[in-house]
């Protein structure tokens, strides 16, 4: 890693001159080339990574999935060896991993010290019923109400700011929030009061405010669950889930809060596992669909940050697809990070094999890893 960072610094010194004004000998017009230093650093780190390291960077996993230990609450030699074998891009912690402030900080700091490239450290901390930390009074964080109860953009901004401050103090740098779903089907149980409501314009302004508050505290926000999970009648955690919404209906309603969150500068968008039976030709979960990830989210909405799947351990995926197949399908569809693949080793090997056979190009891998590295640099992790 020291060699990699030395090369990065050398590259930065070389490009410094490129930011100077350059005059065309045949024209008096001034041309200024602007160099993105984060992009330069990311390029140099990327060039010194093996394909295995690149694929592992695309994984956002639980500590249990790489250590083989249940209920991880500390990071010691087992974690060090696991991160050496699987230099993943991120680790997500759940309630069972969180016991006290000192324990969490120590666990995260130790994990970071073992990783050659600093980790995204994430948690689901939305407020309301999804609060892995806020539900524990002894953790000393602010108790956040359900988003349905939030009445103003000012309150939403303060919630984003508070979440960012509380999580940053515990060494987290990614929050899987806010929920950008609009409630279309009023009896929707998977989202329910996690949503700001049924008016897409109100939801959009609330989402924008939370993102601005959280990102202002240098914690990456994650909009979820693209392209909007508020119309489903079943829970994708347990099995197949579908939406009958058309693309036109999505554009006029569910997509609006995502557009607002993207404009506000969110770093991640999480893609759901619902199947859009009337909006796409591919009858597959959105998280595995190139029509949803690449054409709609990246091309139409112009999102250039990190696209992450919802957990690949959820029933909507595991009951329909083999672990190796879902990993390859997600990457081919345009996902930059895979959240919680059922088996990390299988998912990694499946993607490596797909690169070897040409099913996935190395350029497709590099595109995602460069985004991951760039955001880590911009957030001060690298």
QUIQUIDA-V377864 format. One line per field, one symbol per residue. ss: DSSP state (a for helix, b for strand, c for the rest). A space follows every 50 residues. Layout:
# QUIQUIDA-V377864
ss->???
This chain:
# QUIQUIDA-V377864
ss->caaaaaaaaaaaaaaaaaacbbbccccccbbbccccaaaaaaaaaaaccc aaaaaaacbbbbaaaaacccccccccaaaaaaaaaccccbbbbcaaaccc aaaaaaaaaaaaaacccccbbbbcbbbccbbcccccaaacccccccaaac ccaaaaaaaaaaaaaaaaaccccbbcccbccccccccccccaaaccccca aaaaaaaaaaaaaaaccccbbbbbbbcccccccccccccccbbcccaaaa aacaaaaaaaaaaccccbbbbcccbbccccccccbaaacaaaaaaaaaaa cccccbbbbcccccaaaaccccaaaaaaaaaaacccbbbccccaaaaaaa aaaaaaaccccaaaaaaaaaaaaaaaaacccc
